[in-house]
């Protein structure tokens, strides 16, 4: 095909020869409910209760609204890239490597896998917390939850998508029921006809709209909002990526990915926005029954979100193996196109949930949620940097109009969100710096991910810089410290030049796939409503 000006020659498409290719078995309704299933999990049912109890209903509601804005921008960035190149076997690190830098992609890929694997453990732990309200046999339930997650991820993709669709459907119906109940009680439609209104937002008997946090006065109210904002991140982290990761296994991706991306944030606003508001309306923040009310909402959330995270973690590890950044065993797939080795490795990390044996479920859940939240924030920062470079490369090659999906406020929204999420990441554990609150385990949970990510990134850079020096024979094999040091530092490139970024590989194949797509035509109003919904 003819080459555009300033655009490099096409490289071979990502190698999928290590086993059977992943199958395009996920339909529109699968990926939409798959992403919602991952997003609406323990963050809402367990996390909201903890936030409400700590800071009150107003910061809870404000924090979820603020975080949904962040998620909307991240989702838009990812959707633009994966709609353009929804190749089989891709992942976010694939785009990072292609549009930014190999070392950053290496660190990002392992960070993603680590986050998803820890989230599997978090979901199983949350399931145990819920079970603890009725029985002490929570370890048995952790085992059951993990086995179900493993089985659903090992079977064929289409069966996995169907199971996740029904899990998420049950969960969403339950949340709708909770929202309807809240509206009824708000207007006094309960059995005793007692109109709740915003009763629990009025300062009385130890509860109110805000609970001052760490310090008194308006500063305490701001810190209440800020800590709620940070903690709300756990409910959303890695959820936009779920749609992006499913692109390579989605039927008609250029039609279904934009649809899923647009509806994802709207549905999050309905379920999280109204859900957090209702929770703050029907239960006072100092009610000892708070956790019972919220956690008893639904147990399938642990299975549903755990399924989504195990799926995504395995696909990240599979993609790393395809890029030769993980052991080749993780390329292996079953005859149904399931990367079984990557699924098993991700699931095994999820077995850390059995730490509940020696610690309380709430403590273990806090560890997992803190660690995975910061991993998620780092991943979002990298994703937006990647999008910015991708957009710059498309402009450089005069191809911005070739994007099949465009979103508003770009690239300015991405620049702003890189700054905002960086601040959230650096201040996520600000509580531990108050002398009375210092705790080594809390400090490590809040910040250990940062040095791990930097070690992966700088270690990869240093290794390949050394390889470069060893291969560079400009000093004729003799030991020349100055030349060797200069060559070593010269190998440290932090981003591809715009002229080097490949924006063509895979485009022709995806254009052809799009041309073959025949959108379904509804035959009656019922089908039309179903196509709009799913």
N, C-alpha and C positions, 0 to 999 in steps of 0.2 A: 504494500500500500504506500502511497506517497507520504513523505515525511514533512511535518510542519517545520517552519524555520526555527532554529535554535533548540530543536528537540532532539535528544539523543536517540540512537538506534534502539529498536526494541530488544529487550533481553528475553530469554526463554521464560515462559510463565512459571509461576511457583510450582515446584516439583511435588507431584502427588503420586509418585510411582512407588512410594514405600509400602503400599498396601492397597486395598480397595478404596476407591474414592468415597468421600462423604456423599450421601445421597440427598437430593433435593426432595425431602419428604414433609417439610413443614409448610402448612397453608397459612393464609392471612390470619385466620382466627387463632391458629396455634401460636404464632409469634406475638400477637397482641396480648393474648392471655398469658403467654409464657413470661413476657416482660412484666406484666402486672403482677403475676404470681410471685416473681422474684422481688418486686418492689414492695408489695403489700404482704409483709410477713411479720417477723417478730419486732421490727422497728415500730410498727403500729400497735401490735397487741401487747408487747412487753415494754418497749422503749417509751411509748407515750405515757404509760403509767408512771415510770420513773421520772420523766421530765415534769409531768404535772405535779407530782409529789414534791419535787425539788424547787420549782420556780413559779408554779401557779398556771392558770388557764390562759391568760393573755400572752405570756411569752411562748407557750406551747403553740398556740394558733399562729402567732406572728412568725415563729421559727419555721414552721412547715410551709407557710406562704413564701418566705424568703428562700428556703431551700428548693422549692418547686421552680422558682425563677432560675436558679443555678442549673437545675436538671434540664430545664427547657433549652438553655443555651448549649449544654453539653450534648443533649440529644440531637439538636440541630446540626452541630458540628460533625458528629459521627454519621448521621444519616446522609449528609451531603457526600461524604467520602465513600461510604459503602454502597450507596445507590449508584454512584458512578462506576465502581469496580466491585460488584458483589461476587467475587471469585470464590470457587470452592476452596476450602482450607484456609481462608484468610482469618486474620485476627487483628486487633488493634496494633499489637507490636509489628505486624507485617507492614502496616502503613507507616508506623514510626520509622522503621528501617528504610523504607522506600523514599519517604519524603523528608526525613530529618537526619538520622544518624544510627549506625548499627549498634554502637555501645548503649545508646539510650534505649533502643528497641530491646536489647538483651536485658537490661535492668527492668524495663517496663513489663516485659513478658513474664519474668520470674516474680515480679511484684504482683501482677494480676493473678498469677496462679496461686501464689501464697495467700492473697486476699480471698479468692474464691474458696480455696480449701479450708481456710479458717472460718469462713462464713458457713460452710457445711457443718462444722463443729458447733458454731454459734446457734444454728437452727435446731440441731439435735439437743443442745443444752437448753434452749428456750422451751422446746417440747417437754423436757424433763421438769422445768420450772412449773409449767402449766399442770403437768400430771401430779406434782407434789401437793397440789391443793386438795387432791382426792385420795392419793395413795402414796405410800413410801417406796413402792417398787419402781422408782424412776429409772434405775439402771437397766431394768428389763425393757422399759419403753425406749430408752436411748438405743438399745440394740435393735429393737423392732423398727424404729424410725430409720436408722442407718441401713438396715437390710433392705427395706422398701426402696430407699433412695438408690441403692446399688442396683437392685433388680430392674428398676425403671430406666436406669441409664445404660444398662448393658443390652437391653432389647433394642429392636430396630427403632430408627428415628421417628417414624410415623406413629408407632405405639407410644413412644415417649411423649410426643407432642399431644396425642389424644389424652393420655393420662393427665398431663399438666393442664390441659384445657379444662378437664372436669374438676380437678383439684381447685384451680383458680376460680372456676364458676361457683363452686360451693362457697368458697371464701368471700367472693364478691357479693353473693346473695346475702351472706351473713352480715357483712358490713352495711349493705343497704338496709337490712332489717334494723341494725343498730342505729343508723341515721334516722330512719322513720320513727323508731321508738323515741329518740331524742326530740324530734319535732313534736310528737304527740305529748310528751311530758312537758316540753317547753310551754305549750299552750294549755296545759291543765287537762289533758285528755286521759290521764291515768285513772285507776280505780277510785282513788280518793279525790279526784278533780282538783288536786293541789297544783296550781300553776307555778312551775319552777322559774320560768323566765331566765334572767341573769342573776338569780339569787346568790349563786356561789361566786359571782364576780364582785359582790359587795363585801367590803371589809367587815367581817363579823366572826366571832368565835374561832379565830385562828386561821381563817381562810380569806381569800380575796382574789382580785384579778392578778396582782403581782405578789410574789413572795421575794422580798429583798434578799439578794444573794451575796454572801461574803462580807459586804459592807452595807451600812444603812443609807437611806436616802435615794436620790435619783441615780447615783452611781451604782447602788445595789440593784436597782431595777434594770439598768442597762446591762450589768453583768448577768442578771437573770436571763435577759433576752439572748445575750451572746452565748452563754453556756447552752441554752436551749437550741440555738442555731447550730452550734457545733455538734451537739448530740443528735439533732435531727438528721445530720448527715448519714448516720448509720442506717436510717430507714431507706435512704435513696442510693447510697454508694453502689457502684457497679450495675445499677438497674438500667441506665440508658445503654450500656454496653451489651446487654442481653439481646436486644434487637439487632445490634450490629454484628454480634458473633453468629447469630442465626442466619445472616444474609446468605452465606454460602450453601445453606441447606434449605433455602426457601424457594418455593415455587413462584415463578414470575417476580423476582426480587425488585425490579425497577418499578413495578406497580404496587407491590405489597409493602415494601420497606417504608416509602414515604407515607403511605396510609397509616401504618402502625406507628410511625414516629409522631405524626400529627395528633393521633387520637390518644397516644400514651400519656402525654402531659395533661390533656384535658381530663382524662379519667383519673389521673393522680390527683388533680385539683378537686375533683368531686369526692373521691374516697378519702384522701388525706386531709384536704381542707375542711370538708364538712365533718369527717370523722373526728379530727382533733377538736373542732368546735363543739361537737356533741358531747364528747368525753368531758370537756371542761364545763359543760352545762349541767349534766346529770349527776356528776360526782364532785363533791368538794375536795380540794387538794390535800386536806388533812384527814380524809376518811380512811380508817384502817382497812376497809373492805375494797379499797381502790383496785388493788391488783387482782382480786377475785373477779370484779366486774369486767375488767379489760381482758385479762388473760383467759377467762373462760369463754370469750367470744368464739374462738374456733381453734382447734388443735391441728387441723389440716394445713394451717399456714406453715407449720414447721416442715411438713412433707413437701408442700408446694414450693416454698422458697429454697429448701434444701435441694430439691430436684434441679431447680434452675441453676443454682450455684455449682453443683457437681457437674452438670452439663457444660457450663461455661468454662469452668476450670480445666476440664478435660480437653476442651477444644483449644484453649490457650496452650496447653502443654503439647498437644498434637501439632499445632502450628509452629511452636518453638522447635520441635523435632524436625519438621519439614525444612526449617531454615538452618538446620545443623547447629542449633543453640541449646539442644537438649539431646539426651541419648536416643539413638535410632530406634530402640525398642518401642518408643512412644509413637512411632509412625504406624504401628500395627493396627489393623482394623479387622473386624469380623466380616463375614460375607454379606452382612446387612449394612456395612459401612459405618459401624460404630467403633471408635478408637478405644478398644477395651483396655489396653495397658494404661493409657492416660486417665481413663475413668477410674481404674483401680487405684492408681497412685493418688489421685485427688481424694478419693473416698477414704483411703487409709489415713490421710491427714485429718479428715473429719472425725476419725476415731479418737482424737484428742478430747472429744466430749466426755470421755470416760474419766477425765480429771475430776468430775463430780464426785468420784469415790472418796477423794481426800479433801475436797473443798466444797463450800456451799454452791448451789447452782447459780445464785445471784452474783457471787464473786467471780466465778468462771465466766459467766456471760459478760460481765463488765470487762474482763481482760480481753475476751475475743472481740467484743464490739469496739473497744478503743483501738486495738491493733488493726482491725479490718477497716475502720473508718479512715484512719490516716493513710493506709495503703490506697484506699479509694480516692481520697483527695489528691494524693500524688499522681495517681493514674489519670484523673481528670485534668490536672495541670499539663501532663504530657500529651494527652489527647488534644487539648486545645492548641498547644504549641504546634502539634503535627498538622492540625487543620489550617492554622495560619500559614505554615510553610506550603501546604498543599494548594491553598488559594493563591499564594504568591506565585507558585510555579505555573498554575493554570493561567494567571494573568500574563506572566512572562512569555508563555507560549501562545498567547492570544486564543485561549480555549475556555475562558470562563463561561461563555455562552453555551458551551457544549455540555455543561452540567445538567443532568436530567432532573435534578431537584435542587432548588435554591431556597434559602431561608432569610428572614429579615434581620436587620441590624448588624450585619457582618461587614467587616471583621471587628468592628469596635466592641461589640458585645463580648467577643472572645478575649480581647485584650483586657477588658475590665474584669472578666471572670478569672483570668489567670492571676490578676492582682488579688482579688477578693479571696479566692481559695488558698492562695499562698498565705494570706494573713490568718485565715481559719486554721491552716495546718500548723503554723508557728505558735498560735495562741490556744490550741486545743486543750492543753493541760495547764492553763494559767493558774488553776487552783493550787497546784502543788508548790508554787512559789510563795504562797502565803506561809509564814513560819509555822503557824499552828496546823497547817494542812500538809506539811511535807511528808511524803511517803515514797520510798524507793520503788516499790512495786507499781504504784500509780504513775510515777515519773517514767519508768521503763515502758509501761503499757502505752503511754501517751506519745513517747518520742523514739522508741527503739527502731521503728520502721525507717526513720530518716537516715541514720547511719548505715543500716542494712542496704537501702537503696543506693546510697552514695558509694558503698563498698562494691556493689555489683557493677555500677556504672564506671567508676574510676579503675576498678580492677580489670574490667574488660578493655578499657582504653590502654592501660599500662601494658597489659599482655600483648595486645596487637601492635603497640608502639615498639615493644621489645622485639617482636617477630620481624617488624619492618627493619629495625637496626641490624639484626642478625643477617638478614638477606641483602642488606645494602653493602656492597663491596667497594664503595667509593674510596675507602681508606686502604685498599689492597690487602685486606686481611690483617694488617698490623693494628696494634692497640693504640688508638688515637682518641683519648678521652674527650677532647673538645669537639671533634667532628661527630663522634658517636652520641654525645649529649645533644648536640645541635640537631642531629637526625632524629633522635628520640623525641625531642619536644616538637620537631617539625611534623611528626606523625600524628600529633594531637589536633585533629580537626573536629570541631564541635557540631558541624552541620554541613550537609551537601551544598555545593554551590547551586544556585537556581538553574543554571545551564546544564547541570548534571542530573537533575531530578527527572525521572522517567514518568511521564504522565500518559503514555500510550499503551504500554504492555497490558493486555487483557481487555482493552476498550473495544476492539473489533469483535471479540467473542461475545462480550456482553451486549453489544449493539445487535448482533445476530440473534442472541437469545431473546432480547426485547422484541425484535421484529416477529418472532414466532409466537409471541404471547397473544392469546385471544381472551380478552376479559369476559367473564361470564355475564350473560344477559338475563336479568330477572324475568320470569314468566308471569308473575303475579305480584300483588302488593305485599304478600307475606315474604316472598323471596327477596323483594326489594328492601324490606325492613331488615331481613337477616343479613344481606350483603352490606347494608349500612352499618349494622352493629358489629359484624365479625369479618 
